[in-house]
């Protein structure tokens, strides 16, 4: 599966458009990660626990989007966009959305 942020795949021709596909992941941040991040925030530096959660959520959203495209018969997703949002009453949830156009290229 080819996944690209561009609207075409260099050296390939788009033969079929299947429509827009999405992959959404909502991930909760637990108490331990929150506590570790607050210590990092106090002393400065990067929060590895939050970064790992963000990486995992992004990769899962891209996998989900690619799977949905593949189920339509696509072999590529073009024009991919990633969006991040914080949700929940205490901002304890992270939502990552991957979207793009499922296509068949040759």
LINFEN-V846433 format. One record per residue. N is the residue number from 1. RES is the residue in three letters. PSI is psi in whole degrees, 0 to 359 (none if undefined). Layout:
# LINFEN-V846433
n = (N;N)
res = (RES;RES)
psi = (PSI;PSI)
This chain:
# LINFEN-V846433
n = (1;2;3;4;5;6;7;8;9;10;11;12;13;14;15;16;17;18;19;20;21;22;23;24;25;26;27;28;29;30;31;32;33;34;35;36;37;38;39;40;41;42;43;44;45;46;47;48;49;50;51;52;53;54;55;56;57;58;59;60;61;62;63;64;65;66;67;68;69;70;71;72;73;74;75;76;77;78;79;80;81;82;83;84;85;86;87;88;89;90;91;92;93;94;95;96;97;98;99;100;101;102;103;104;105;106)
res = (UNK;UNK;UNK;UNK;UNK;UNK;UNK;UNK;UNK;UNK;UNK;UNK;UNK;UNK;UNK;UNK;UNK;UNK;UNK;UNK;UNK;UNK;UNK;UNK;UNK;UNK;UNK;UNK;UNK;UNK;UNK;UNK;UNK;UNK;UNK;UNK;UNK;UNK;UNK;UNK;UNK;UNK;UNK;UNK;UNK;UNK;UNK;UNK;UNK;UNK;UNK;UNK;UNK;UNK;UNK;UNK;UNK;UNK;UNK;UNK;UNK;UNK;UNK;UNK;UNK;UNK;UNK;UNK;UNK;UNK;UNK;UNK;UNK;UNK;UNK;UNK;UNK;UNK;UNK;UNK;UNK;UNK;UNK;UNK;UNK;UNK;UNK;UNK;UNK;UNK;UNK;UNK;UNK;UNK;UNK;UNK;UNK;UNK;UNK;UNK;UNK;UNK;UNK;UNK;UNK;UNK)
psi = (125;130;123;151;347;166;3;170;117;130;0;156;132;120;333;137;132;352;183;137;151;154;122;139;128;122;132;145;121;173;318;315;319;315;314;319;324;325;316;320;320;314;346;162;187;148;98;324;317;320;318;318;319;316;313;318;318;313;322;319;319;320;316;316;315;320;319;321;316;322;340;350;5;153;9;156;123;162;35;137;139;132;143;139;147;132;171;158;330;21;36;7;142;129;128;129;128;133;151;182;123;129;165;124;154;none)
